[in-house]
Amino acid sequence: PRAQEKRREEKRREEKRREEKKKKKARQTEEQAKKQAEIEAREKAVGENLPESYGEDIKRMLSLPVGLNQVKHFEEYLDKVESISDDLSAGRIRTEEAMQKFRDISKKVS
């Protein structure tokens, strides 16, 4: 009788441990689901507050220094084109020479 009682007691303890593990696992899963839902809600709220072109605006801002540099180069090229055009009109250079200078500028631009 005592041995049987001990085994029953052991089985109850083991069953109780299993139940506690299940409850703990369920709590952890529930907490994890809540955290994930909070994260998703925050991400959604942030996404709703941003304009649709947000990504494009960021790309443009990141490429701004390069863009400014390119603008300076184009301004220089335009000045050269105007100068060549003026020289051609004034007869200081021939048409072939002007065309070659325009080709050189075109190569630099592309």
C-alpha positions in Angstrom: 0.0 0.0 0.0 2.8 2.5 0.9 4.6 1.8 -2.4 1.5 2.3 -4.4 0.8 5.6 -2.5 4.3 6.8 -3.3 3.9 6.0 -7.0 0.6 7.8 -7.1 2.1 10.8 -5.4 5.0 10.7 -7.8 2.6 10.6 -10.8 0.6 13.5 -9.4 3.8 15.6 -9.0 4.9 14.7 -12.5 1.5 15.5 -13.9 1.5 18.8 -12.0 5.0 19.6 -13.4 3.7 18.9 -17.0 0.7 21.1 -16.4 2.9 24.0 -15.1 5.2 23.6 -18.1 2.3 23.7 -20.5 0.9 26.9 -18.7 4.3 28.5 -18.8 4.7 27.7 -22.5 1.2 29.1 -23.2 2.0 32.3 -21.3 5.3 32.7 -23.2 3.6 32.1 -26.5 0.8 34.6 -25.6 3.4 37.2 -24.5 5.4 36.7 -27.7 2.2 37.1 -29.8 1.3 40.3 -27.9 4.8 41.7 -28.5 4.7 40.8 -32.2 1.3 42.5 -32.5 2.6 45.6 -30.8 5.6 45.7 -33.2 3.4 45.3 -36.2 1.0 48.0 -35.0 3.9 50.4 -34.5 5.3 49.6 -37.9 1.9 50.1 -39.5 1.3 53.4 -37.7 4.7 54.7 -38.8 4.0 53.6 -42.4 0.6 55.3 -42.4 2.2 58.6 -41.3 4.8 58.6 -44.1 4.1 59.8 -47.6 4.1 57.2 -50.3 7.1 58.8 -51.9 9.2 58.4 -48.7 11.6 55.9 -50.2 12.0 58.0 -53.4 12.7 61.1 -51.3 15.3 59.3 -49.3 17.0 58.1 -52.4 17.0 61.6 -53.8 18.4 63.1 -50.6 21.2 60.4 -50.5 22.2 61.1 -54.0 22.1 64.9 -53.5 25.9 65.5 -53.3 26.4 63.6 -56.5 23.5 65.6 -58.1 25.0 68.9 -57.1 28.4 67.8 -58.5 26.7 66.8 -61.8 24.9 70.2 -61.9 28.2 72.0 -61.6 29.7 69.9 -64.4 26.7 70.5 -66.7 27.0 74.3 -66.0 30.7 74.1 -67.0 29.8 72.2 -70.2 27.1 74.7 -71.0 29.6 77.5 -70.6 32.0 75.8 -72.9 29.3 75.2 -75.5 28.3 78.8 -75.4 31.9 79.9 -75.7 32.4 77.6 -78.7 29.2 78.9 -80.3 30.4 82.5 -79.8 33.8 81.7 -81.3 32.2 80.0 -84.3 29.8 83.0 -84.8 32.6 85.5 -84.6 34.7 83.4 -87.0 37.5 82.7 -84.6 37.2 79.0 -85.2 36.1 76.9 -88.1 33.1 74.7 -88.2 35.1 71.4 -88.1 37.0 72.6 -85.1 33.7 73.6 -83.3 32.2 70.2 -84.2 35.2 68.4 -82.7 34.9 70.5 -79.5 31.2 69.7 -79.3 32.0 66.0 -79.7 34.6 66.1 -76.9 32.1 67.8 -74.6 29.4 65.2 -75.5 31.8 62.4 -74.6 32.5 64.0 -71.2 28.8 64.4 -70.5 28.0 60.8 -71.2 
